[in-house]
């Protein structure tokens, strides 16, 4: 029986079809499982398989299967049964917990004076960004898995100059505090708290030869900012997505924040239509384009997203109605930690809080 790491699995799913049998409880599977354009996903109950191998008859015996569970251990036992029954089987090491930590780097722009990378956290739908120019770098919306970013910086010899979050995240632990402490650089954000440098609307950063401008974009949260890189690439955080807009309801002020979001989106639409929109999340793998990145020009989004043209009242009504009633898993402790690092510093606990989908968007 073979095993496959999440790094190997992630690369494989970009190149060929993969069949996954997820053996977690059905409710867990239904809420969150591995998806992708080349993924065939099927659910079978692992306990039932271990109790009676005939349960496997629901699976095509000619198909190579990757078995997935929560942590990777039950999958080994189920994989052994499948192997004994003649199935071609591979076990995903670490299960969904490991998939939740998988990051993939994609180039957004390779310009003469700078490079911009989108770092996709496929299991969570979270997107962070690294800007590099003339040996300097700046990170935006990094995850708590800071070794991912250290490897990129070390491999390229880039010196981290600053870290910034577009807002206080509700679905995942920010890496801003950890990177700030590790590299002795400022951590910029729109909400003030110990260890954070407070952003101002219109503030500019110089990273090598390129300028980054901070634009206040309240609505998803009151502290939300967007970042305009070289006047052409806009990191919108959770204000504007490729297929929707941010939820204004997570703080319990859907109407007030919805009104703020409408004003922010109108302001952002004053930028050139060719401005590349780069959000902090995606809701579904179909938002990944043919280049392998989650992005769209402002003009394309204006043509595709009717919410960008809605009058204020109908916009607020729509985002209130369409925002999911379900908050991201462990929303309250994650927000409390991200505001001021209140809570445990045990990495295992912080990782466990993030299991599950992001639920940050209100669809168009």
KABELPE-V20433 format. One record per residue. N is the residue number from 1. RES is the residue in one small letter. SS is DSSP state (@ for helix, = for strand, . for the rest). Layout:
N_RES_SS, N_RES_SS
//
This chain:
1_x_., 2_x_=, 3_x_=, 4_x_=, 5_x_., 6_x_@, 7_x_@, 8_x_@, 9_x_@, 10_x_@, 11_x_@, 12_x_@, 13_x_@, 14_x_., 15_x_., 16_x_., 17_x_., 18_x_=, 19_x_=, 20_x_=, 21_x_=, 22_x_=, 23_x_., 24_x_., 25_x_., 26_x_@, 27_x_@, 28_x_@, 29_x_@, 30_x_@, 31_x_@, 32_x_., 33_x_., 34_x_., 35_x_., 36_x_., 37_x_., 38_x_., 39_x_=, 40_x_=, 41_x_=, 42_x_=, 43_x_=, 44_x_., 45_x_., 46_x_@, 47_x_@, 48_x_@, 49_x_@, 50_x_@, 51_x_@, 52_x_., 53_x_@, 54_x_@, 55_x_@, 56_x_@, 57_x_@, 58_x_@, 59_x_., 60_x_., 61_x_., 62_x_., 63_x_., 64_x_., 65_x_=, 66_x_=, 67_x_=, 68_x_=, 69_x_., 70_x_., 71_x_., 72_x_., 73_x_@, 74_x_@, 75_x_@, 76_x_@, 77_x_@, 78_x_@, 79_x_@, 80_x_@, 81_x_@, 82_x_@, 83_x_@, 84_x_@, 85_x_., 86_x_., 87_x_., 88_x_., 89_x_=, 90_x_=, 91_x_=, 92_x_=, 93_x_., 94_x_., 95_x_@, 96_x_@, 97_x_@, 98_x_@, 99_x_@, 100_x_., 101_x_., 102_x_., 103_x_., 104_x_=, 105_x_=, 106_x_=, 107_x_=, 108_x_=, 109_x_=, 110_x_=, 111_x_., 112_x_., 113_x_., 114_x_., 115_x_=, 116_x_=, 117_x_=, 118_x_=, 119_x_=, 120_x_=, 121_x_=, 122_x_., 123_x_., 124_x_., 125_x_., 126_x_=, 127_x_=, 128_x_=, 129_x_=, 130_x_=, 131_x_=, 132_x_=, 133_x_=, 134_x_., 135_x_., 136_x_=, 137_x_=, 138_x_=, 139_x_=, 140_x_=, 141_x_., 142_x_., 143_x_=, 144_x_., 145_x_., 146_x_@, 147_x_@, 148_x_@, 149_x_@, 150_x_@, 151_x_@, 152_x_@, 153_x_@, 154_x_@, 155_x_@, 156_x_@, 157_x_., 158_x_., 159_x_=, 160_x_=, 161_x_=, 162_x_=, 163_x_=, 164_x_=, 165_x_., 166_x_., 167_x_., 168_x_., 169_x_., 170_x_., 171_x_., 172_x_., 173_x_., 174_x_=, 175_x_., 176_x_@, 177_x_@, 178_x_@, 179_x_@, 180_x_@, 181_x_@, 182_x_@, 183_x_@, 184_x_., 185_x_., 186_x_=, 187_x_=, 188_x_=, 189_x_=, 190_x_., 191_x_., 192_x_., 193_x_., 194_x_., 195_x_., 196_x_., 197_x_=, 198_x_=, 199_x_., 200_x_., 201_x_., 202_x_., 203_x_., 204_x_=, 205_x_=, 206_x_=, 207_x_=, 208_x_., 209_x_., 210_x_=, 211_x_=, 212_x_=, 213_x_=, 214_x_=, 215_x_=, 216_x_=, 217_x_., 218_x_., 219_x_., 220_x_., 221_x_., 222_x_., 223_x_., 224_x_., 225_x_=, 226_x_=, 227_x_=, 228_x_=, 229_x_=, 230_x_., 231_x_., 232_x_., 233_x_=, 234_x_=, 235_x_=, 236_x_=, 237_x_=, 238_x_., 239_x_., 240_x_=, 241_x_., 242_x_., 243_x_., 244_x_=, 245_x_=, 246_x_=, 247_x_., 248_x_., 249_x_., 250_x_., 251_x_., 252_x_., 253_x_., 254_x_@, 255_x_@, 256_x_@, 257_x_@, 258_x_@, 259_x_@, 260_x_@, 261_x_@, 262_x_@, 263_x_@, 264_x_@, 265_x_@, 266_x_@, 267_x_@, 268_x_@, 269_x_., 270_x_., 271_x_., 272_x_., 273_x_., 274_x_., 275_x_., 276_x_=, 277_x_=, 278_x_=, 279_x_=, 280_x_., 281_x_=, 282_x_., 283_x_., 284_x_., 285_x_@, 286_x_@, 287_x_@, 288_x_=, 289_x_., 290_x_., 291_x_., 292_x_., 293_x_., 294_x_=, 295_x_., 296_x_=, 297_x_=, 298_x_@, 299_x_@, 300_x_@, 301_x_@, 302_x_@, 303_x_@, 304_x_@, 305_x_., 306_x_@, 307_x_@, 308_x_@, 309_x_@, 310_x_., 311_x_., 312_x_@, 313_x_@, 314_x_@, 315_x_@, 316_x_@, 317_x_@, 318_x_@, 319_x_@, 320_x_@, 321_x_@, 322_x_@, 323_x_., 324_x_., 325_x_., 326_x_., 327_x_., 328_x_., 329_x_., 330_x_., 331_x_@, 332_x_@, 333_x_@, 334_x_@, 335_x_@, 336_x_@, 337_x_@, 338_x_@, 339_x_@, 340_x_@, 341_x_., 342_x_., 343_x_., 344_x_., 345_x_., 346_x_., 347_x_@, 348_x_@, 349_x_@, 350_x_@, 351_x_@, 352_x_@, 353_x_@, 354_x_., 355_x_., 356_x_., 357_x_., 358_x_., 359_x_., 360_x_., 361_x_=, 362_x_=, 363_x_=, 364_x_.
//
